[in-house]
Amino acid sequence: MKTVKLDAIRIDGNTQCRVVIDQPTVYQYLENMKDGDVFPLMETMFDGATYWLTDGFHRYHAYKLLGIKDIEITYKVGTLKDAQLEALKANSSHGKPLTNEDKRNKVNMALTIEGFDKKTDYEIAKLCKVSKPFVASIRNPEKKQKQAEDKIKHVIKKAKEIAENSNQITSAAETKPDSNINYGPDEDEIKASEMALEANNKAVFELLESDDKLANTFEDLKKANLLIAQLTLRIHGLMNEKNEAIKMVKKLQAENDKLKGKK
């Protein structure tokens, strides 16, 4: 830690990952500071001559408005490139949440750093604290669009399959059940189905994270997923109804056999 002049901290070294500074957040921090709230120290990189700000831009602007001259900071020793890399890791788990535009800006910043255009999607994603599909979508927009289209087709296909299965079960439910057959799914089958749906949804949300412009696609996917959930519940409901019907048939059969025995 060290106390330095606020004016000695540089903010023009391409270490700000946000697209814009959120003024309401700055003024909220300002009011909190006036009330005596204690904020985490701003983080910087010292290259021997300059302190480059890597984390704490909203706090920096709030301190400026408050008229602070001297400020205590934390610092690491390194180059401006080190400062840029450090900045890419910031704001992933604290402060004002990053927007998709902010995350996209982080990835683009990383790709402009010397040598990082050769890094893998996984390496860039790990550095910027975003998903691998997000990085891939920025590097290859055409691939992103194809992924979205393929995911929609996959979800719609699943919905149709479940709808067909639901219709088959409904037809079967109208026939006399065989009391020797268990029509209900076992616990492993139900669990596997739930896990598959959960994995599918996770993949969808990771893909949608890659671009705000996929909002309309997201709405279509939500409707498809809702249909899948409704049909799945209906299938389980029909299976339970059939099991209850089987129990009732067995009970009536037993009572009938009992009455025949008394005659």
C-alpha atoms as one frame of an Amber mdcrd trajectory, in Angstrom:
protein
   0.000   0.000   0.000   1.078   3.562  -0.581  -0.322   7.083  -0.412   0.006
   9.026  -3.670  -1.436  12.107  -5.324  -4.722  11.264  -7.002  -3.583  13.259
 -10.033  -0.515  11.005 -10.287  -2.698   8.010 -11.145  -3.074   7.546 -14.906
  -6.358   6.321 -16.389  -5.474   6.715 -20.075  -3.450   3.542 -20.608  -6.253
   1.425 -22.115  -6.826  -0.221 -18.759 -10.518   0.662 -18.527 -12.556  -2.294
 -19.717 -15.961  -0.679 -19.413 -17.379   0.984 -22.488 -18.592   3.949 -20.414
 -18.375   5.135 -16.819 -21.788   4.865 -15.182 -22.460   8.314 -13.758 -25.254
   7.231 -11.355 -22.801   4.762  -9.812 -20.161   7.504  -9.459 -22.618   9.796
  -7.668 -23.856   6.945  -5.480 -20.255   6.249  -4.436 -19.797   9.965  -3.795
 -22.769  10.069  -1.425 -21.587   6.918   0.318 -18.125   8.445   0.784 -19.671
  11.565   2.291 -21.544   9.321   4.723 -18.250   7.801   5.825 -18.456   4.468
   3.999 -15.064   2.818   3.543 -14.285   1.553   0.041 -11.659  -0.986  -1.040
  -8.350   0.561  -2.103  -7.933   1.262  -5.801  -5.495  -1.087  -7.528  -2.654
   0.134  -9.734   0.424  -1.051 -11.623   3.639   0.930 -11.088   6.138   0.908
 -13.983   8.814   2.894 -12.134   7.438   6.259 -13.172   3.666   5.992 -13.489
   0.831   4.449 -11.523  -1.639   2.933 -14.004  -5.134   2.382 -12.605  -6.278
  -1.205 -13.127  -9.332  -1.440 -10.865 -11.463   1.285  -9.280 -12.457   3.726
 -12.040 -15.849   4.605 -10.537 -14.135   5.188  -7.187 -11.493   7.328  -8.913
 -14.092   9.652 -10.422 -16.008   9.825  -7.139 -12.789  10.825  -5.318 -12.224
  13.491  -7.970 -15.675  14.970  -7.373 -15.077  14.809  -3.622 -11.915  16.862
  -4.054  -9.530  14.261  -2.662  -5.866  15.172  -3.256  -4.018  12.257  -1.650
  -5.257   8.689  -1.728  -4.046   5.351  -0.398  -3.710   2.658  -3.062  -2.374
  -0.832  -3.597   0.149  -1.377  -6.356   2.142  -4.014  -8.155   5.357  -3.444
 -10.066   5.064  -4.036 -13.800   4.759  -2.587 -17.279   1.794  -0.917 -18.938
   1.129  -4.256 -20.665   1.014  -5.905 -17.233  -1.456  -3.221 -16.162  -3.663
  -3.950 -19.172  -3.641  -7.665 -18.417  -4.430  -7.013 -14.757  -7.319  -4.759
 -15.759  -8.855  -7.535 -17.849  -9.302  -9.594 -14.675 -11.041  -6.793 -12.765
 -14.761  -6.339 -12.026 -15.623  -9.996 -12.579 -16.819 -10.613  -9.019 -17.253
  -7.146  -7.483 -18.359  -3.601  -8.258 -20.984  -2.702 -10.828 -21.697  -5.813
 -12.943 -20.224  -5.740 -16.434 -22.631  -5.490 -19.346 -22.272  -7.694 -22.407
 -20.795  -4.681 -24.208 -18.224  -4.339 -21.409 -17.346  -8.032 -21.665 -17.084
  -7.761 -25.428 -14.789  -4.768 -25.004 -12.592  -6.785 -22.631 -12.169  -9.540
 -25.181 -11.381  -7.078 -27.967  -8.841  -5.364 -25.701  -7.186  -8.703 -24.974
  -6.953  -9.535 -28.668  -5.132  -6.240 -29.366  -2.388  -6.961 -26.820   0.773
  -8.143 -28.526   0.821 -11.912 -28.920  -2.687 -12.452 -27.578  -4.264 -12.779
 -31.005  -2.525 -16.165 -31.095  -4.008 -17.294 -27.779  -6.769 -19.911 -27.763
 -10.389 -19.053 -27.016  -9.997 -20.860 -23.702  -6.955 -18.777 -22.702  -8.670
 -15.485 -23.597 -11.861 -16.564 -21.797  -9.908 -17.474 -18.665  -8.103 -14.131
 -18.679 -11.234 -12.044 -19.216 -13.427 -14.188 -16.937 -16.005 -14.871 -19.643
 -17.156 -18.057 -21.348 -15.300 -19.757 -24.185 -18.330 -19.521 -26.556 -18.423
 -15.777 -25.843 -14.833 -15.377 -27.077 -15.471 -17.614 -30.076 -18.501 -15.540
 -31.067 -16.417 -12.352 -31.121 -13.626 -13.918 -33.140 -16.023 -15.579 -35.560
 -19.486 -13.898 -35.745 -20.587 -16.265 -38.535 -19.885 -19.254 -36.310 -21.890
 -17.615 -33.518 -24.932 -17.217 -35.778 -24.692 -20.834 -36.924 -24.445 -21.975
 -33.278 -27.603 -20.027 -32.468 -29.481 -21.502 -35.432 -28.319 -25.036 -34.598
 -29.368 -24.609 -30.961 -32.836 -23.440 -31.989 -33.233 -26.430 -34.316 -32.098
 -28.761 -31.533 -34.583 -27.360 -29.005 -37.462 -27.409 -31.485 -36.608 -30.999
 -32.437 -36.657 -32.014 -28.757 -39.989 -30.265 -28.260 -41.499 -32.131 -31.217
 -40.156 -35.469 -29.953 -41.684 -34.884 -26.536 -44.966 -33.805 -28.129 -45.071
 -37.016 -30.174 -44.291 -39.109 -27.093 -47.026 -37.299 -25.188 -49.563 -38.092
 -27.919 -48.521 -41.763 -27.918 -48.920 -42.002 -24.156 -52.311 -40.280 -24.318
 -53.503 -42.843 -26.894 -52.126 -45.723 -24.851 -53.841 -44.415 -21.724 -57.229
 -44.912 -23.410 -56.632 -48.683 -23.768 -56.936 -51.247 -21.001 -53.618 -51.391
 -19.116 -51.715 -54.631 -18.670 -51.480 -55.146 -14.907 -48.193 -57.010 -15.347
 -46.382 -54.002 -16.884 -44.960 -51.016 -15.036 -45.649 -48.055 -17.300 -43.942
 -45.455 -15.162 -40.341 -44.311 -15.679 -37.807 -45.356 -13.089 -35.907 -42.770
 -11.034 -32.762 -43.066 -13.172 -34.713 -42.265 -16.338 -36.333 -39.215 -14.786
 -33.000 -38.004 -13.381 -31.285 -38.489 -16.741 -34.006 -36.486 -18.451 -33.676
 -33.652 -15.943 -29.882 -33.592 -16.280 -30.122 -33.509 -20.077 -32.528 -30.569
 -19.984 -30.327 -28.738 -17.477 -27.221 -29.233 -19.629 -29.113 -28.091 -22.707
 -30.318 -24.935 -20.972 -26.805 -24.156 -19.739 -25.446 -24.435 -23.271 -28.217
 -22.176 -24.558 -27.536 -19.469 -21.978 -23.777 -19.570 -22.635 -24.474 -19.070
 -26.306 -26.926 -16.242 -25.730 -24.424 -14.505 -23.479 -22.280 -13.936 -26.547
 -24.435 -11.199 -28.088 -27.182  -8.818 -26.957 -28.614  -8.936 -30.470 -29.803
 -12.487 -29.830 -32.600 -11.182 -27.596 -35.321 -12.216 -30.040 -33.750 -15.628
 -30.426 -33.653 -15.932 -26.650 -37.408 -15.309 -26.471 -38.037 -18.083 -29.013
 -35.820 -20.443 -27.039 -37.606 -19.620 -23.784 -40.931 -20.480 -25.400 -39.508
 -23.743 -26.739 -38.036 -24.645 -23.351 -41.355 -23.827 -21.685 -43.122 -26.147
 -24.125 -40.603 -28.889 -23.354 -41.145 -28.470 -19.612 -44.933 -28.514 -19.986
 -44.896 -31.602 -22.176 -42.452 -33.347 -19.862 -44.697 -32.682 -16.878 -47.702
 -33.897 -18.860 -45.873 -37.127 -19.737 -45.002 -37.752 -16.109 -48.575 -36.934
 -15.134 -49.994 -39.407 -17.634 -47.621 -42.093 -16.438 -48.692 -41.529 -12.861
 -52.338 -41.630 -13.908 -51.775 -44.958 -15.667 -50.051 -46.423 -12.627 -52.987
 -45.339 -10.473 -55.373 -46.882 -12.994 -53.434 -50.155 -12.842 -53.666 -50.182
  -9.054 -57.409 -49.550  -9.253 -57.863 -52.367 -11.796 -55.945 -54.764  -9.548
 -58.027 -53.721  -6.556 -61.312 -54.167  -8.430 -60.121 -57.502  -9.805 -59.307
 -58.689  -6.287 -62.707 -57.586  -5.004 -64.383 -59.267  -7.975 -62.500 -62.522
  -7.313 -63.475 -62.284  -3.656 -67.155 -61.873  -4.515 -66.998 -64.826  -6.915
 -65.527 -66.960  -4.134 -68.493 -66.235  -1.856 -71.031 -67.484  -4.391
